[in-house]
Amino acid sequence: MQRWLVTIEAWPHSTGKGQDADQRAVGDRVQKFAVRAVDMEDALRAADYIAQGMRTNPMVWRAPITGIVQE
């Protein structure tokens, strides 16, 4: 197993209350997660699971995976 650093952005829905308020509702724009995986394919699978979890927040519009780096 290797350690991988996954970067996912949290993009909020627009509520009309302003960009800062919308972003606070979903947390930091750039979020990093350390995962243990056998290879890149396994790390991507873990990243996808995390992104899916982030999208369960009704305020999250998109949660794109923007990076996967082996540490």
C-alpha positions as CSV (number, residue, x, y, z in Angstrom):
1,M,0.0,0.0,0.0
2,Q,1.1,3.5,-0.8
3,R,0.0,6.8,0.5
4,W,-1.7,9.2,-1.9
5,L,-2.9,12.8,-1.5
6,V,-6.3,13.5,-3.1
7,T,-7.4,17.0,-3.8
8,I,-11.1,17.7,-4.3
9,E,-12.8,21.1,-4.7
10,A,-16.1,21.9,-3.1
11,W,-18.2,24.1,-5.4
12,P,-21.4,25.5,-3.8
13,H,-24.8,26.2,-5.3
14,S,-25.5,29.9,-5.6
15,T,-28.1,30.9,-3.1
16,G,-28.0,34.7,-3.8
17,K,-26.5,35.3,-0.4
18,G,-23.0,35.9,-1.9
19,Q,-20.1,33.8,-2.8
20,D,-18.5,33.8,0.6
21,A,-21.6,32.7,2.4
22,D,-22.2,30.0,-0.2
23,Q,-18.6,28.7,0.2
24,R,-18.9,28.7,4.0
25,A,-21.9,26.4,3.6
26,V,-19.8,23.7,1.9
27,G,-16.4,24.2,3.7
28,D,-13.1,25.1,2.2
29,R,-12.9,25.3,-1.6
30,V,-9.9,23.1,-1.8
31,Q,-9.9,20.0,0.4
32,K,-7.1,17.4,0.7
33,F,-7.4,13.8,1.8
34,A,-4.7,11.2,2.5
35,V,-5.7,7.7,1.3
36,R,-3.9,4.4,1.2
37,A,-4.0,2.6,-2.1
38,V,-2.2,-0.1,-4.0
39,D,-1.9,1.9,-7.2
40,M,-3.3,5.0,-9.1
41,E,-6.5,3.2,-10.1
42,D,-7.2,2.3,-6.5
43,A,-6.4,5.9,-5.4
44,L,-8.8,7.2,-8.0
45,R,-11.5,4.9,-6.8
46,A,-11.0,6.1,-3.2
47,A,-11.1,9.7,-4.5
48,D,-14.3,9.1,-6.3
49,Y,-15.9,7.7,-3.1
50,I,-14.9,10.8,-1.2
51,A,-16.2,13.1,-3.9
52,Q,-19.5,11.2,-3.9
53,G,-19.7,11.7,-0.2
54,M,-19.1,15.4,-0.5
55,R,-21.9,15.7,-3.1
56,T,-24.4,14.4,-0.5
57,N,-24.3,17.8,1.0
58,P,-27.3,19.5,-0.6
59,M,-25.3,22.8,-0.9
60,V,-22.5,21.2,-3.0
61,W,-23.1,21.8,-6.7
62,R,-19.9,20.0,-7.9
63,A,-17.0,18.2,-6.3
64,P,-14.3,17.7,-9.0
65,I,-11.2,15.7,-8.2
66,T,-8.4,18.1,-9.1
67,G,-5.4,16.1,-8.1
68,I,-4.1,12.7,-7.0
69,V,-0.4,12.6,-6.0
70,Q,1.6,9.8,-4.6
71,E,3.5,10.8,-1.4
